[in-house]
Amino acid sequence: MSELQRLKESVDLWTKDINSRVQNIEQLAKILKETIDNTEHTYELVLEKELEIEELKREVKMLKIITMTMLKKPQNKNGGQKLCRHCGGDMAIRNPTGWCDHLHYPEACTACQRILKLRE
């Protein structure tokens, strides 16, 4: 009977050992699933941040372009506008007041033509 008792104890030990290993595997499966979920969530966050970074890069590029164009434009006391000395209008606009034709300035400027006639 002693051998039967030892065999029974050995089988009980093996059963306990196998049960503890199965429980460890079950716990590992839960931990693995949680890790996978966390990794997927982190990947989604990384993708969102990449999109935000690309958008910020485009905005910075546009700001650089705007800054460069503003630096290239000649600035004066009138906020960057070149004004006509006869009509006071913006020289960039062809006929802002109806007096001066800034497209062919000063040849087509009616104010200049009147001044030239007065001088003759």
Backbone torsions as a table, in degrees:
resi	resn	phi	psi	omega
1	MET	NA	-25.1	-179.2
2	SER	-66.2	-38.1	177.2
3	GLU	-67.1	-37.5	176.9
4	LEU	-65.8	-37.7	177.8
5	GLN	-66.1	-43.6	178.4
6	ARG	-64.6	-40.5	177.8
7	LEU	-63.0	-43.0	178.7
8	LYS	-62.8	-42.5	178.3
9	GLU	-65.0	-40.2	178.8
10	SER	-64.0	-44.0	178.7
11	VAL	-63.6	-40.8	177.1
12	ASP	-61.2	-42.6	178.4
13	LEU	-63.9	-43.4	179.0
14	TRP	-62.5	-42.3	180.0
15	THR	-62.5	-44.6	178.4
16	LYS	-63.2	-41.1	179.8
17	ASP	-63.9	-44.3	179.6
18	ILE	-65.2	-41.6	178.3
19	ASN	-62.1	-41.8	179.5
20	SER	-66.2	-37.9	178.2
21	ARG	-66.9	-39.4	178.2
22	VAL	-64.2	-41.9	177.9
23	GLN	-63.0	-40.5	177.0
24	ASN	-61.9	-41.1	178.9
25	ILE	-65.1	-40.6	178.2
26	GLU	-63.5	-40.7	177.7
27	GLN	-65.8	-40.1	177.9
28	LEU	-63.4	-36.7	178.7
29	ALA	-63.9	-41.9	177.6
30	LYS	-64.0	-44.2	179.6
31	ILE	-63.9	-40.8	179.1
32	LEU	-63.5	-42.6	178.1
33	LYS	-62.7	-43.3	178.5
34	GLU	-63.7	-39.5	178.1
35	THR	-64.7	-41.8	178.1
36	ILE	-62.7	-44.4	178.6
37	ASP	-61.4	-43.6	178.8
38	ASN	-63.5	-40.3	179.3
39	THR	-64.6	-43.1	178.0
40	GLU	-62.9	-42.1	178.8
41	HIS	-63.8	-42.4	178.2
42	THR	-63.0	-39.8	178.4
43	TYR	-62.6	-41.8	177.0
44	GLU	-61.8	-42.1	178.2
45	LEU	-63.9	-39.9	178.8
46	VAL	-63.2	-42.5	178.6
47	LEU	-62.1	-41.7	178.3
48	GLU	-62.2	-43.4	-179.0
49	LYS	-67.1	-35.0	176.2
50	GLU	-62.3	-42.4	178.1
51	LEU	-63.5	-41.9	178.8
52	GLU	-63.9	-39.3	178.9
53	ILE	-64.2	-43.3	178.7
54	GLU	-62.2	-41.2	178.1
55	GLU	-63.9	-42.5	178.0
56	LEU	-64.1	-37.4	177.3
57	LYS	-62.4	-42.4	178.2
58	ARG	-63.7	-41.4	179.6
59	GLU	-64.4	-41.7	178.7
60	VAL	-63.8	-40.4	178.9
61	LYS	-61.8	-43.8	178.5
62	MET	-64.3	-41.3	178.3
63	LEU	-63.5	-37.9	176.9
64	LYS	-63.2	-43.2	-179.8
65	ILE	-64.0	-44.6	179.4
66	ILE	-61.9	-44.1	179.6
67	THR	-62.6	-43.7	-179.6
68	MET	-64.2	-41.2	179.7
69	THR	-68.3	-35.5	177.8
70	MET	-68.2	-35.2	179.0
71	LEU	-71.7	-29.8	-179.3
72	LYS	-76.2	-27.8	-179.4
73	LYS	-72.6	135.3	176.5
74	PRO	-69.5	132.2	-179.4
75	GLN	-106.7	142.0	172.5
76	ASN	-139.3	-168.7	-175.1
77	LYS	-64.6	-22.3	-176.2
78	ASN	-90.9	24.8	178.5
79	GLY	73.4	29.4	176.8
80	GLY	95.2	-5.2	-179.9
81	GLN	-89.2	138.4	172.3
82	LYS	-96.5	119.0	-174.8
83	LEU	-100.3	145.8	177.1
84	CYS	-74.1	136.1	-178.3
85	ARG	-76.9	-12.7	179.2
86	HIS	-93.9	-53.1	-175.2
87	CYS	-98.1	-14.2	-179.0
88	GLY	77.4	4.8	-179.3
89	GLY	-85.1	166.4	178.9
90	ASP	-69.5	127.6	-178.4
91	MET	-69.1	-18.5	179.4
92	ALA	-74.0	-19.4	178.7
93	ILE	-98.0	135.8	-172.3
94	ARG	-61.8	-51.4	-176.8
95	ASN	-141.7	74.5	-173.0
96	PRO	-71.6	-29.4	-175.2
97	THR	-111.7	-13.0	-176.1
98	GLY	95.2	-6.5	-179.8
99	TRP	-97.0	-45.2	-172.6
100	CYS	-111.0	134.7	172.1
101	ASP	-99.9	98.9	-173.4
102	HIS	-77.2	-3.4	178.1
103	LEU	-69.0	-43.5	179.7
104	HIS	-117.8	56.0	-177.3
105	TYR	-79.0	138.6	-1.5
106	PRO	-93.7	1.5	-175.0
107	GLU	-60.7	-39.6	-175.4
108	ALA	-97.2	10.1	-178.4
109	CYS	-82.1	118.0	-178.1
110	THR	-65.0	-33.9	178.3
111	ALA	-66.2	-41.8	178.6
112	CYS	-66.0	-38.5	179.5
113	GLN	-62.2	-41.3	178.0
114	ARG	-65.2	-39.7	179.4
115	ILE	-65.5	-42.1	179.2
116	LEU	-63.9	-39.0	179.0
117	LYS	-66.3	-37.9	179.1
118	LEU	-66.5	-31.7	179.9
119	ARG	-73.9	-27.2	-176.8
120	GLU	-72.3	NA	NA
